Amino acid sequence: MSKEIPQNENDKSDKPLPLWTIALIPVYISVLFILMFFPLAQDWLWIEAWLFIVSFVINMTISFFIINKKNPRVLRNRMKVKKVGVTEKTKSSAGSDKFLLPILAIGFIGAFILPVFDYRYQWSSIHFIVEIISLVVANIGLIIMDIAMVQNAYASKVLDINKDQKLIDTGLYSHVRHPLYSGAFLMMLGLPIALGSWISLIPATIGVISLIIRIKFEEEMLIKGMEGYDEYRIRVKYKIIPKIY
């Protein structure tokens, strides 16, 4: 969704989060991945996993400090789970989250967990150079998501429209209508290969398909609930990939 970043400087939502909160993010991510990967893989020298953890932690630490400075509202919106702007017109489309978010979660979690067992039991064989290229692709996807969040204060995890949102068509949103998903696709498809697992592309693909389906419902919601969105769809023809889709 593409919205204008609110300009009300007195709004508490636009106040940066405490730096200690942002500083805890790399610690939390590191501990989570370490506990998830290495005990199950039964190998603390799994180089692909260490490269993934280090690159993602650096990537997310830098991006979150930047986002917190330029557009802290989006961090708060990404944390919310309660919908506040659903109307009778948008209720049906926004309600798709009830079945799509669980499917997306299965795909996303599977793309993280399955490589652990793939490595442990050696189901896949991927050249190290291919893994590194995929790691770069996954990080590029994360960067695209970060840029989209800087440009879109209401890039929430749930389908919702807030009353103070306005349509914009600048930045990444002048090229595709859903750049946050563009980045998510790259990250989800690059991650399994970066961790050395072909079979993990199965849950990753499930996650990607669920996002594609979600776009349909999201656009239905935006057409019904946001002024000018239908015209924006005509101007910006592509959903995820410029010149392709």
C-alpha positions in Angstrom: 0.0 0.0 0.0 1.3 3.4 -0.8 0.5 6.3 1.5 1.8 9.7 2.4 3.9 9.9 5.5 2.0 12.1 8.0 3.6 15.5 8.6 2.2 16.2 12.1 5.3 16.6 14.2 3.3 16.6 17.4 2.0 13.1 16.8 3.5 10.7 19.3 3.6 8.1 16.6 6.2 10.1 14.8 8.5 10.3 17.8 11.6 8.0 17.4 11.7 4.9 19.6 14.3 4.9 22.3 17.7 4.0 21.0 18.0 1.1 23.5 15.0 -0.5 21.9 16.6 -0.3 18.4 19.9 -1.5 19.8 18.2 -4.7 21.2 17.0 -5.7 17.8 20.4 -7.2 16.6 20.7 -9.0 20.0 17.3 -10.5 19.7 17.7 -11.5 16.1 21.1 -13.1 16.8 19.9 -15.1 19.7 16.8 -16.2 17.9 18.7 -17.5 14.8 21.5 -19.1 16.8 19.1 -21.0 19.0 17.0 -22.0 15.9 19.8 -23.1 13.6 22.8 -24.6 15.4 21.3 -27.0 18.0 19.0 -28.5 15.5 21.7 -28.7 12.8 24.0 -30.2 15.4 26.9 -28.3 13.9 28.1 -24.9 15.3 30.5 -24.6 12.3 27.7 -24.3 9.7 29.2 -21.5 7.7 26.2 -20.6 5.6 24.1 -20.1 8.7 26.8 -17.8 10.3 27.0 -15.8 7.1 23.3 -15.4 7.0 23.0 -14.3 10.6 25.9 -11.8 10.4 24.6 -10.2 7.1 21.0 -10.0 8.3 21.9 -8.6 11.7 24.1 -5.9 10.1 21.5 -5.2 7.5 18.6 -4.9 9.9 20.5 -2.9 12.5 21.5 -0.2 10.1 18.1 -0.1 8.4 16.2 0.1 11.7 18.3 3.0 13.0 17.6 4.8 9.7 13.9 4.0 9.7 13.6 5.0 13.4 15.2 8.4 12.5 13.3 9.1 9.3 9.9 7.4 9.8 9.4 5.9 13.3 5.7 5.7 12.8 6.1 2.7 10.5 7.9 0.7 13.2 4.9 1.2 15.4 2.5 0.3 12.6 4.5 -2.9 11.9 4.0 -3.9 15.5 0.2 -3.5 15.6 -2.1 -6.5 15.2 -5.4 -4.7 15.8 -7.2 -3.3 12.7 -8.5 0.3 13.3 -9.7 1.4 9.9 -11.9 -1.4 8.6 -15.3 -0.3 7.3 -18.3 -2.2 5.9 -16.9 -1.6 2.4 -13.4 -3.1 3.2 -14.4 -5.6 5.8 -14.6 -8.6 3.4 -11.3 -7.9 1.7 -9.4 -7.2 5.0 -10.9 -10.3 6.5 -8.7 -12.4 4.1 -5.9 -12.1 6.7 -7.7 -14.7 8.7 -6.7 -17.5 6.3 -3.8 -15.9 4.4 -1.6 -14.9 7.3 -1.4 -18.5 8.7 -0.4 -19.8 5.3 2.2 -17.0 4.9 3.5 -17.9 8.4 3.8 -21.6 7.5 5.7 -20.7 4.3 8.0 -18.2 6.0 8.8 -20.3 9.0 9.3 -23.3 6.8 11.8 -21.4 4.7 13.8 -20.8 7.8 13.5 -24.2 9.6 13.7 -26.7 6.7 17.2 -25.7 5.7 18.4 -26.7 9.2 17.3 -30.3 8.6 18.4 -30.2 5.0 21.9 -29.3 6.2 21.8 -31.9 9.0 20.8 -34.8 6.7 22.5 -33.5 3.6 19.5 -33.6 1.3 20.7 -30.8 -1.0 24.0 -30.0 -2.7 24.4 -26.3 -3.7 27.7 -24.7 -4.9 29.0 -22.2 -2.4 29.1 -19.4 -5.0 25.4 -19.9 -5.7 24.7 -19.7 -1.9 26.6 -16.4 -1.7 24.7 -14.9 -4.7 21.4 -16.0 -3.1 22.5 -14.4 0.2 23.1 -11.1 -1.6 19.7 -11.4 -3.3 18.0 -12.0 0.1 19.7 -9.0 1.6 18.7 -6.9 -1.4 15.2 -8.0 -0.8 15.4 -6.8 2.8 16.8 -3.5 1.7 13.9 -3.0 -0.7 11.5 -3.7 2.2 13.3 -1.2 4.3 13.1 1.5 1.7 9.4 0.9 1.2 8.9 1.3 5.0 10.7 4.6 4.9 8.4 5.8 2.2 5.2 4.3 3.6 4.4 5.2 7.2 1.5 2.7 7.2 3.2 -0.4 5.9 1.5 -2.6 8.5 1.4 -6.4 8.7 -2.4 -6.5 8.6 -4.7 -5.3 5.9 -6.1 -2.0 7.1 -6.6 1.6 6.1 -6.2 4.4 8.6 -8.3 7.5 8.3 -5.3 9.9 7.8 -3.7 7.9 4.9 -3.3 9.5 1.5 -2.3 7.9 -1.8 1.2 8.7 -3.1 3.0 7.5 -6.2 6.6 8.6 -5.6 9.8 6.7 -4.8 9.5 2.9 -5.2 5.7 3.4 -5.5 6.1 5.1 -8.8 7.5 1.9 -10.3 5.4 -0.9 -8.6 2.3 -0.7 -6.4 3.6 -3.1 -3.8 7.4 -2.7 -3.3 7.2 -4.2 0.2 6.1 -7.4 -1.4 8.8 -7.1 -4.1 11.5 -7.2 -1.4 9.7 -10.0 0.5 9.7 -12.1 -2.6 13.5 -11.7 -3.1 14.2 -12.4 0.5 11.9 -15.5 0.8 13.2 -17.1 -2.4 16.9 -16.2 -1.8 17.0 -17.3 1.8 16.6 -21.1 1.3 19.3 -21.3 -1.3 21.6 -19.0 0.8 21.3 -21.7 3.5 22.1 -24.5 1.1 18.6 -26.0 0.7 16.8 -26.6 -2.6 13.9 -28.4 -0.9 13.2 -25.3 1.3 12.0 -23.5 -1.8 8.8 -25.4 -1.4 7.6 -23.6 1.7 9.2 -20.3 0.4 7.1 -20.7 -2.8 4.0 -21.3 -0.7 4.7 -18.0 1.1 5.2 -16.2 -2.2 1.9 -17.5 -3.6 0.1 -16.5 -0.4 1.4 -13.0 -0.9 0.3 -12.9 -4.5 -3.2 -13.9 -3.4 -3.1 -11.3 -0.6 -2.3 -8.6 -3.1 -5.7 -9.3 -4.8 -7.6 -8.8 -1.6 -5.4 -5.8 -0.6 -6.2 -4.0 -3.9 -9.9 -4.8 -3.5 -9.7 -3.1 -0.1 -7.8 -0.1 -1.4 -10.2 0.4 -4.3 -13.1 0.4 -2.0 -11.6 2.4 0.8 -8.9 4.8 -0.6 -9.8 7.7 -2.9 -7.8 7.7 -6.1 -6.4 4.2 -5.8 -8.2 2.9 -8.9 -6.6 5.7 -11.0 -3.2 5.0 -9.4 -3.5 1.4 -10.6 -3.9 2.7 -14.2 -0.9 5.0 -13.9 1.3 2.4 -12.2 0.5 -0.8 -14.0 2.9 -3.3 -12.3 2.3 -4.8 -8.9 5.7 -6.3 -8.0 8.1 -6.4 -10.8 8.6 -3.4 -13.2 7.8 -4.2 -16.8 6.8 -7.7 -16.0 4.1 -8.1 -13.3 
